[in-house]
């Protein structure tokens, strides 16, 4: 049975001032998806859940939580499953970070969007959703301001990637005559960063009583229902998903070379 549960100690509702909540906060609640098994990151993820994979002296999800706090987030619901006890023991109720952390457990995979149905009654009108294994310097507050100003039902963070082909690319016509020859071309495209801002009532019809729903399908359902789905990009940010061993190694290198970029806001 899926359920929401809380650590033994939680800050009381009148402790907002102690958590440093600011009247200029745009969005104060977030959901972090931290339940995946991280199969592409084996053998590391056999011992640690991806959100606890260390970069320098702290796990990647702590960097994400610190960035959220700097953007005004004070309450975070963490969707857990694989090795969940390690995440709960490490972060506890969030008081060490000056935040409130709750945990949502699912007994079967529901997908990134499907997991939101389990916590719908706890969600604010506007909330942030991220994957738990991201290394980024994206300006979350600016994304929130963009979401509000656009009156969006959903906003997805996007990032430009380059894909270099290591071979000469040949194009030819129906008669096998050469049309073009491009030596090791580089293609540019935008990808989802795994960072979203959603309106509760826009997602409600699509996530209630579903067995499984991923985020791309949720966004397409909102769009098909005439919802306003926007994209946000921060051209100056760093972003990396540590889903594979080589990405994890690169994330460690990037973090150690410029710790200030990831911790200077905290």
C-alpha positions in Angstrom: 0.0 0.0 0.0 1.4 3.4 -0.9 1.6 5.9 1.9 3.0 9.2 3.2 5.0 9.1 6.4 6.9 11.5 8.5 10.1 11.2 10.5 9.9 11.1 14.3 10.5 14.8 14.7 9.0 17.5 12.5 9.1 21.2 12.9 5.7 22.6 14.0 3.7 24.7 11.6 4.6 27.9 13.6 8.3 27.4 13.0 8.3 29.1 9.6 10.4 32.0 10.9 13.0 29.5 12.2 13.2 28.0 8.8 13.9 31.4 7.3 10.8 31.6 5.1 10.8 34.9 3.2 7.7 36.9 2.1 9.2 37.1 -1.4 9.0 33.3 -1.9 7.4 32.4 -5.2 7.0 28.7 -4.6 7.6 27.0 -1.3 7.0 23.3 -1.9 8.8 20.7 -4.0 8.7 17.0 -4.7 11.9 15.0 -5.3 11.7 11.6 -7.1 14.2 9.4 -5.3 12.8 5.9 -5.7 14.5 4.6 -8.8 16.9 1.6 -8.6 19.5 3.3 -10.8 20.2 0.1 -12.8 22.4 2.0 -15.3 24.7 3.1 -12.4 25.5 -0.5 -11.2 27.5 -1.6 -9.3 27.4 1.7 -7.3 23.6 1.8 -6.9 23.6 -1.7 -5.4 24.9 -0.1 -2.2 23.6 3.5 -2.5 20.5 4.9 -3.9 21.3 7.4 -6.7 20.4 10.5 -4.6 23.0 9.6 -2.0 25.8 9.1 -4.6 28.6 11.4 -3.2 30.0 14.4 -5.0 33.0 15.6 -2.9 31.9 15.4 0.7 28.1 15.4 0.2 25.4 13.5 -1.7 24.0 14.9 -4.9 20.5 15.3 -3.4 21.9 17.5 -0.7 23.2 19.9 -3.3 19.8 19.9 -4.9 18.1 20.6 -1.6 20.4 23.4 -0.8 19.6 25.0 -4.2 15.9 24.6 -3.5 16.2 26.3 -0.2 18.1 29.2 -1.7 15.1 29.6 -4.2 12.6 29.7 -1.3 11.6 26.1 -1.0 10.9 25.1 2.6 8.9 21.9 2.3 9.9 18.9 0.3 8.1 15.6 -0.2 10.6 12.9 -1.2 9.2 9.9 -3.1 11.3 6.9 -2.0 11.5 3.1 -2.6 14.9 1.6 -3.4 17.1 1.6 -0.3 14.7 4.2 1.1 16.0 3.7 4.7 19.4 5.1 3.8 17.8 8.3 2.4 15.6 8.7 5.5 18.4 8.1 7.9 20.7 10.6 6.2 18.3 13.5 5.7 15.8 12.8 8.6 13.2 15.5 9.0 15.3 18.1 7.2 15.9 20.3 10.3 19.7 20.2 9.7 19.1 21.9 6.3 16.5 24.3 7.7 13.7 22.6 5.7 10.8 20.2 6.3 11.2 16.8 4.7 8.4 14.3 4.3 8.6 10.8 2.7 6.2 9.1 0.3 6.7 5.4 -0.1 5.3 3.4 -3.1 5.2 -0.4 -3.1 5.3 -0.6 -6.9 6.7 1.7 -9.6 4.2 4.4 -10.5 6.3 6.6 -12.8 7.4 10.1 -12.1 3.9 11.6 -12.7 2.0 8.6 -11.3 3.7 9.0 -7.9 2.2 12.5 -7.6 -1.3 10.9 -7.2 -0.2 9.4 -3.9 0.4 12.8 -2.4 -2.2 15.0 -4.3 -3.9 15.9 -1.0 -0.7 17.4 0.3 0.4 19.4 -2.7 0.3 23.2 -2.9 -1.5 24.9 -5.7 1.9 25.4 -7.4 4.8 23.1 -6.8 8.2 22.1 -8.1 9.1 18.5 -9.2 12.7 17.3 -9.8 14.5 14.0 -10.2 16.8 13.3 -7.2 20.0 12.7 -9.2 20.6 16.0 -10.8 23.7 18.2 -10.6 22.6 21.7 -11.7 23.1 25.4 -11.1 19.8 26.4 -12.7 18.1 29.4 -11.3 15.0 27.8 -9.8 13.5 31.0 -8.6 13.7 32.6 -12.1 12.0 29.5 -13.4 9.2 29.9 -10.9 8.8 33.6 -11.8 8.6 32.6 -15.5 5.9 29.9 -14.7 3.8 32.4 -12.8 4.2 35.2 -15.4 3.2 32.9 -18.2 0.2 31.6 -16.2 1.4 28.1 -17.1 -0.2 24.9 -16.1 3.2 23.2 -16.4 6.7 24.4 -17.1 9.5 22.0 -18.0 13.2 23.0 -17.7 15.1 22.3 -20.9 18.8 22.2 -21.6 20.8 22.3 -24.9 23.0 19.3 -25.6 25.4 18.6 -28.4 25.8 15.2 -30.0 29.0 14.8 -32.1 29.0 12.0 -34.7 32.5 10.5 -34.9 32.1 9.6 -38.6 31.7 11.3 -41.9 27.9 11.7 -42.5 26.8 10.7 -46.1 23.6 11.7 -47.7 22.6 10.3 -51.1 19.5 10.2 -53.3 17.3 7.4 -54.7 19.9 6.6 -57.4 22.7 6.4 -54.8 24.3 9.6 -56.0 26.1 11.7 -53.4 24.2 14.6 -52.2 26.2 15.8 -49.2 29.2 14.8 -47.1 29.6 16.2 -43.7 32.7 15.3 -41.7 32.0 14.5 -38.0 29.0 16.9 -37.7 27.6 18.2 -34.4 23.9 18.2 -33.8 22.3 20.4 -31.2 19.0 19.7 -29.5 17.1 20.4 -26.3 16.4 17.8 -23.6 14.3 17.8 -20.5 16.3 18.5 -17.4 14.0 16.5 -15.1 12.8 19.8 -13.5 9.2 20.8 -13.6 6.8 23.3 -12.1 3.1 22.2 -12.0 -0.3 23.4 -11.1 -2.1 21.0 -8.8 -5.5 21.4 -10.5 -4.0 21.0 -14.0 -2.5 17.6 -13.1 -5.3 16.3 -10.9 -7.5 14.8 -13.7 -4.5 12.9 -15.1 -2.8 11.5 -12.0 -5.8 10.3 -9.9 -6.2 6.5 -9.7 -3.5 5.7 -12.3 -1.3 2.6 -12.2 1.6 4.2 -14.0 2.3 7.5 -15.6 5.6 9.1 -16.7 6.2 12.8 -16.9 6.3 13.1 -20.8 2.8 11.5 -21.0 1.5 13.8 -18.2 2.7 16.9 -20.1 1.2 15.7 -23.3 -2.1 15.0 -21.5 -2.1 18.5 -20.1 -1.4 20.0 -23.5 -4.1 17.8 -25.1 -6.6 19.2 -22.6 -5.7 22.8 -23.8 -3.4 23.4 -20.9 -0.6 25.9 -21.1 2.7 23.9 -21.1 5.8 26.1 -21.3 9.5 25.5 -21.6 12.2 27.3 -19.5 15.9 27.4 -20.2 18.7 29.0 -18.2 21.5 29.4 -20.8 24.1 30.0 -18.2 23.5 27.0 -16.0 25.3 23.7 -15.6 23.3 20.5 -15.8 24.1 16.9 -15.6 22.2 13.7 -14.9 24.4 11.1 -13.1 22.4 8.1 -14.4 25.5 6.4 -16.0 29.0 5.7 -14.5 30.7 8.1 -17.0 28.2 10.8 -16.2 28.8 10.3 -12.4 32.6 10.6 -13.0 32.1 13.8 -15.0 29.8 15.2 -12.3 32.5 14.6 -9.6 35.1 16.4 -11.8 32.8 19.4 -12.5 31.9 19.7 -8.8 35.4 19.6 -7.6 36.6 22.1 -10.2 34.0 24.7 -9.3 32.4 24.0 -5.9 31.5 27.7 -5.5 29.1 27.4 -8.5 27.1 24.8 -6.6 27.5 25.9 -3.0 28.0 29.7 -3.3 24.2 30.3 -3.0 23.8 28.3 0.2 
